Amino acid sequence: MTTLGELAQRFGLTLSGDPARQVSGLSTLVEAGPQDLTFLSNRKYLAALDDTRAAAVILQPEFAARCPVDSLHTDDPYLAFARLTALFDRAPLPAAGIDPRAVVDPSAEVDASASIGAGAVVEAGARIGPRTVVGANCHVGADCRLGPGTRLYPGVVLYHDVHLGEDCTVHSGAVLGADGFGFAPGPQGWEKIHQLGGVRIGDRVEIGAGTTIDRGALGHTVIADGVIIDNQVMIAHNCRIGKNTAIAGCVGLAGSTIIGENCTLAGGVGVVGHVELCDGVHVTGMTMVTRSITQPGSYSSGTPMEPTRQWRRNAVRFSQLERLNQRFADLEKTRHN
């Protein structure tokens, strides 16, 4: 429980209302009750503002007069909401120490303030930093490094030589450091290329459930500081992802892809191998990136949904474009002769 006055002071918000009013949680404009805090960051929800029963609403100053309850003003309500969620997060934090059901190699280094859950395995040479949490049934391979404040949720697998920096979060089912898809054709079939690199992940990186990040073939696969990666993402060997880039669910990056800083890849994007995206690129959902992008901006591919009958007609027309283009070129030649 906290008061609006305390929140305003702590988060640099301007209060219009009772500083002693208490709040105990966060909720939506529609569902908020008399002790809930909520926010408005999109004009299309203004109608819901009129009927809210919240204790207070975080909003831009221009909407303060319309708010029927107390309000906290800021130019970026969504950012303020994001910061407040940390205050109201009730997720339990495991106690420090090594669960007796865990297996920790004698040569591994585990800080006294770290937590190792039941069924976890920490292999030889691994180093687990201060306040780090290794959840139940995690596997931390040989020579891995986990920086201070990093958390592995239950069931995360780190192969050998995977390094994570400070304050990283890796959600359940993620696999970091598996072999890249490297094979060479030989007379008897495919011959494996052993992946000799590791994985290097910076500070404040979040990795979603079921995501896989392959180790490098020779050098390392590198994820820079501040990157956020959603669930079910595939990052192949030797990829490099720049600072503060965001990757949404079901994205697939082929080997040796380089993504710049402050990029966003929307859901289902695919990127072929050995291409580079410069800083500040936004790729819209389901786009297939087949070549390097050298200028910042938004990029898209594919066709939007339409009724199947219309789509089939258009698909036929796509196949006719080259022939139509040639006919047009021939007409142009005739006109100029």
HURASUL-V38089 format. One record per residue. PHI is phi as a letter, one per 30 degrees, with the letter a starting at -180 (* if undefined). PSI is psi in degrees with one decimal (none if undefined). OMEGA is omega in whole degrees, 0 to 359 (none if undefined). Layout:
phi->PHI psi->PSI omega->OMEGA
phi->PHI psi->PSI omega->OMEGA
//
This chain:
phi->* psi->135.1 omega->178
phi->b psi->173.0 omega->182
phi->c psi->160.8 omega->178
phi->d psi->-36.8 omega->179
phi->d psi->-42.5 omega->179
phi->d psi->-41.0 omega->179
phi->d psi->-42.5 omega->180
phi->e psi->-43.8 omega->181
phi->d psi->-42.9 omega->184
phi->d psi->-36.4 omega->186
phi->c psi->10.5 omega->175
phi->i psi->40.2 omega->181
phi->c psi->153.9 omega->177
phi->c psi->123.5 omega->185
phi->c psi->133.6 omega->169
phi->b psi->100.0 omega->183
phi->k psi->-157.6 omega->186
phi->d psi->113.1 omega->181
phi->d psi->-18.2 omega->181
phi->d psi->-3.7 omega->181
phi->d psi->131.4 omega->184
phi->c psi->144.6 omega->175
phi->b psi->147.6 omega->183
phi->b psi->-2.3 omega->181
phi->a psi->-179.4 omega->178
phi->c psi->147.3 omega->177
phi->a psi->179.6 omega->179
phi->d psi->164.9 omega->177
phi->e psi->-39.6 omega->184
phi->d psi->-39.5 omega->189
phi->c psi->-10.7 omega->185
phi->d psi->140.9 omega->176
phi->c psi->-173.8 omega->187
phi->d psi->-14.4 omega->177
phi->c psi->15.1 omega->181
phi->c psi->148.1 omega->172
phi->c psi->140.5 omega->178
phi->b psi->-177.1 omega->183
phi->b psi->157.9 omega->174
phi->b psi->115.7 omega->179
phi->b psi->-0.5 omega->183
phi->b psi->128.2 omega->183
phi->e psi->-27.8 omega->184
phi->d psi->-10.7 omega->178
phi->c psi->14.6 omega->181
phi->d psi->-35.2 omega->180
phi->d psi->-35.3 omega->179
phi->d psi->-27.6 omega->178
phi->d psi->-38.9 omega->184
phi->e psi->-30.5 omega->186
phi->c psi->7.4 omega->184
phi->d psi->145.9 omega->178
phi->c psi->15.7 omega->184
phi->d psi->159.7 omega->173
phi->d psi->-38.1 omega->180
phi->a psi->158.9 omega->180
phi->b psi->132.7 omega->172
phi->d psi->122.7 omega->184
phi->a psi->172.4 omega->177
phi->d psi->150.0 omega->184
phi->e psi->-30.2 omega->184
phi->d psi->-19.5 omega->181
phi->c psi->3.5 omega->185
phi->d psi->-40.1 omega->183
phi->d psi->-25.6 omega->181
phi->d psi->-15.2 omega->186
phi->d psi->125.8 omega->183
phi->d psi->-6.4 omega->181
phi->b psi->-178.8 omega->177
phi->e psi->155.6 omega->183
phi->b psi->153.5 omega->174
phi->c psi->124.9 omega->189
phi->c psi->139.1 omega->176
phi->a psi->155.1 omega->178
phi->d psi->-18.9 omega->182
phi->b psi->81.4 omega->183
phi->d psi->-34.9 omega->182
phi->d psi->-39.3 omega->177
phi->d psi->-41.6 omega->177
phi->d psi->-43.1 omega->176
phi->e psi->-45.1 omega->181
phi->e psi->-42.2 omega->181
phi->d psi->-35.0 omega->180
phi->d psi->-27.4 omega->180
phi->e psi->-31.9 omega->179
phi->d psi->-34.6 omega->181
phi->d psi->-34.1 omega->185
phi->c psi->5.7 omega->180
phi->d psi->121.3 omega->182
phi->c psi->13.5 omega->179
phi->d psi->129.9 omega->182
phi->d psi->142.8 omega->176
phi->c psi->123.0 omega->183
phi->e psi->150.4 omega->178
phi->d psi->151.7 omega->177
phi->d psi->151.2 omega->177
phi->k psi->169.9 omega->182
phi->c psi->119.3 omega->178
phi->d psi->137.1 omega->181
phi->d psi->-17.0 omega->179
phi->c psi->-0.4 omega->175
phi->d psi->159.8 omega->177
phi->b psi->114.5 omega->183
phi->b psi->121.5 omega->180
phi->d psi->141.6 omega->181
phi->e psi->-26.1 omega->181
phi->d psi->-6.7 omega->178
phi->d psi->148.5 omega->178
phi->c psi->118.9 omega->181
phi->b psi->118.2 omega->179
phi->d psi->146.7 omega->183
phi->d psi->-24.9 omega->181
phi->d psi->-2.5 omega->179
phi->d psi->163.0 omega->178
phi->b psi->127.3 omega->178
phi->c psi->117.3 omega->188
phi->d psi->171.7 omega->181
phi->d psi->134.2 omega->177
phi->i psi->-3.1 omega->178
phi->d psi->151.2 omega->177
phi->b psi->127.5 omega->177
phi->b psi->115.4 omega->188
phi->d psi->177.8 omega->187
phi->e psi->136.9 omega->174
phi->i psi->-2.0 omega->179
phi->d psi->150.3 omega->178
phi->b psi->121.5 omega->182
phi->c psi->117.4 omega->189
phi->d psi->178.7 omega->181
phi->d psi->139.9 omega->175
phi->i psi->14.9 omega->179
phi->d psi->144.7 omega->180
phi->c psi->122.9 omega->173
phi->c psi->108.6 omega->188
phi->d psi->173.2 omega->181
phi->e psi->137.3 omega->175
phi->i psi->20.4 omega->171
phi->d psi->157.0 omega->175
phi->b psi->119.4 omega->179
phi->c psi->110.3 omega->188
phi->d psi->174.4 omega->182
phi->e psi->138.6 omega->175
phi->i psi->22.1 omega->173
phi->d psi->158.6 omega->178
phi->b psi->127.8 omega->176
phi->b psi->117.4 omega->183
phi->d psi->171.2 omega->183
phi->e psi->135.6 omega->174
phi->i psi->4.5 omega->179
phi->d psi->145.8 omega->181
phi->b psi->128.6 omega->171
phi->c psi->119.2 omega->177
phi->d psi->164.2 omega->186
phi->e psi->138.0 omega->174
phi->i psi->9.9 omega->175
phi->d psi->142.0 omega->178
phi->b psi->122.0 omega->171
phi->c psi->118.2 omega->171
phi->d psi->-177.3 omega->183
phi->d psi->153.2 omega->173
phi->h psi->47.5 omega->172
phi->c psi->124.7 omega->182
phi->c psi->129.9 omega->173
phi->c psi->142.1 omega->181
phi->d psi->-150.2 omega->183
phi->d psi->146.1 omega->170
phi->h psi->39.1 omega->174
phi->d psi->156.7 omega->176
phi->b psi->127.9 omega->178
phi->b psi->120.8 omega->186
phi->d psi->165.3 omega->189
phi->e psi->142.5 omega->176
phi->i psi->-4.7 omega->177
phi->d psi->145.6 omega->178
phi->b psi->116.7 omega->181
phi->c psi->126.2 omega->175
phi->j psi->10.6 omega->173
phi->d psi->161.3 omega->180
phi->d psi->138.8 omega->171
phi->d psi->163.4 omega->184
phi->d psi->72.8 omega->184
phi->c psi->115.6 omega->180
phi->b psi->147.4 omega->177
phi->c psi->136.0 omega->179
phi->d psi->132.2 omega->178
phi->b psi->176.5 omega->183
phi->d psi->-25.0 omega->180
phi->c psi->8.0 omega->182
phi->j psi->-156.6 omega->183
phi->d psi->133.2 omega->176
phi->c psi->130.9 omega->186
phi->d psi->136.7 omega->170
phi->c psi->110.9 omega->182
phi->d psi->133.4 omega->185
phi->d psi->110.0 omega->191
phi->c psi->-8.8 omega->179
phi->d psi->-173.4 omega->179
phi->b psi->-157.7 omega->176
phi->b psi->132.7 omega->179
phi->b psi->117.7 omega->184
phi->b psi->132.6 omega->185
phi->d psi->-155.4 omega->182
phi->d psi->150.4 omega->173
phi->h psi->39.7 omega->177
phi->c psi->135.7 omega->176
phi->c psi->131.9 omega->183
phi->b psi->124.7 omega->188
phi->d psi->171.0 omega->182
phi->d psi->137.4 omega->176
phi->i psi->8.1 omega->179
phi->d psi->146.6 omega->178
phi->b psi->134.2 omega->177
phi->b psi->112.0 omega->184
phi->d psi->151.4 omega->176
phi->d psi->162.4 omega->180
phi->d psi->155.4 omega->178
phi->d psi->-45.8 omega->177
phi->b psi->-62.1 omega->172
phi->d psi->-165.8 omega->183
phi->c psi->152.3 omega->161
phi->d psi->131.6 omega->190
phi->b psi->127.6 omega->174
phi->c psi->117.9 omega->187
phi->d psi->175.8 omega->183
phi->e psi->142.3 omega->170
phi->i psi->6.9 omega->179
phi->d psi->140.5 omega->174
phi->b psi->130.6 omega->185
phi->b psi->127.4 omega->184
phi->d psi->-173.5 omega->179
phi->d psi->153.9 omega->171
phi->h psi->38.9 omega->177
phi->c psi->141.8 omega->178
phi->c psi->118.7 omega->178
phi->c psi->114.9 omega->187
phi->d psi->177.9 omega->186
phi->d psi->143.1 omega->175
phi->i psi->14.9 omega->173
phi->d psi->153.5 omega->176
phi->b psi->127.1 omega->183
phi->b psi->125.7 omega->186
phi->d psi->170.2 omega->186
phi->e psi->140.0 omega->170
phi->i psi->21.7 omega->175
phi->d psi->145.4 omega->181
phi->c psi->130.7 omega->183
phi->b psi->117.9 omega->183
phi->d psi->175.0 omega->188
phi->e psi->146.0 omega->174
phi->i psi->18.2 omega->172
phi->d psi->145.1 omega->176
phi->b psi->122.2 omega->177
phi->c psi->121.2 omega->177
phi->d psi->171.0 omega->189
phi->e psi->143.2 omega->175
phi->i psi->25.2 omega->172
phi->d psi->139.0 omega->177
phi->c psi->120.8 omega->178
phi->c psi->131.9 omega->183
phi->d psi->-169.0 omega->180
phi->d psi->150.8 omega->174
phi->h psi->38.0 omega->174
phi->c psi->159.7 omega->172
phi->b psi->130.2 omega->176
phi->c psi->114.4 omega->183
phi->d psi->173.6 omega->188
phi->e psi->136.6 omega->174
phi->i psi->8.4 omega->178
phi->d psi->141.1 omega->174
phi->b psi->138.4 omega->180
phi->b psi->124.2 omega->179
phi->d psi->164.4 omega->184
phi->d psi->158.1 omega->173
phi->i psi->32.4 omega->172
phi->c psi->165.3 omega->184
phi->b psi->134.0 omega->174
phi->c psi->126.3 omega->181
phi->d psi->175.9 omega->179
phi->d psi->149.0 omega->171
phi->i psi->29.5 omega->179
phi->c psi->134.4 omega->172
phi->c psi->124.9 omega->179
phi->c psi->122.1 omega->185
phi->d psi->165.2 omega->189
phi->e psi->138.4 omega->175
phi->i psi->12.4 omega->177
phi->d psi->143.3 omega->174
phi->c psi->114.2 omega->181
phi->c psi->115.0 omega->185
phi->c psi->-2.9 omega->178
phi->a psi->166.1 omega->181
phi->d psi->150.7 omega->177
phi->c psi->120.9 omega->187
phi->c psi->-6.3 omega->180
phi->b psi->134.1 omega->177
phi->e psi->156.2 omega->179
phi->k psi->-172.7 omega->182
phi->c psi->136.8 omega->183
phi->b psi->142.7 omega->182
phi->b psi->159.2 omega->172
phi->b psi->172.3 omega->179
phi->i psi->-179.4 omega->180
phi->b psi->145.9 omega->179
phi->d psi->162.7 omega->179
phi->d psi->143.6 omega->174
phi->a psi->167.3 omega->179
phi->e psi->141.1 omega->188
phi->e psi->-41.4 omega->181
phi->d psi->-43.6 omega->178
phi->d psi->-40.5 omega->180
phi->d psi->-40.9 omega->179
phi->d psi->-40.1 omega->177
phi->d psi->-42.8 omega->180
phi->d psi->-35.8 omega->179
phi->d psi->-38.5 omega->176
phi->d psi->-41.8 omega->180
phi->d psi->-35.1 omega->177
phi->e psi->-43.0 omega->182
phi->d psi->-16.2 omega->181
phi->c psi->-4.9 omega->187
phi->d psi->-41.9 omega->181
phi->d psi->-42.8 omega->180
phi->d psi->-41.7 omega->178
phi->d psi->-37.7 omega->178
phi->d psi->-41.7 omega->179
phi->d psi->-40.4 omega->177
phi->d psi->-39.8 omega->178
phi->d psi->-42.8 omega->179
phi->d psi->-40.2 omega->179
phi->d psi->-39.5 omega->177
phi->d psi->-39.4 omega->178
phi->d psi->-41.0 omega->178
phi->d psi->-43.2 omega->181
phi->d psi->-40.3 omega->182
phi->d psi->-32.5 omega->184
phi->d psi->-9.7 omega->179
phi->d psi->none omega->none
//
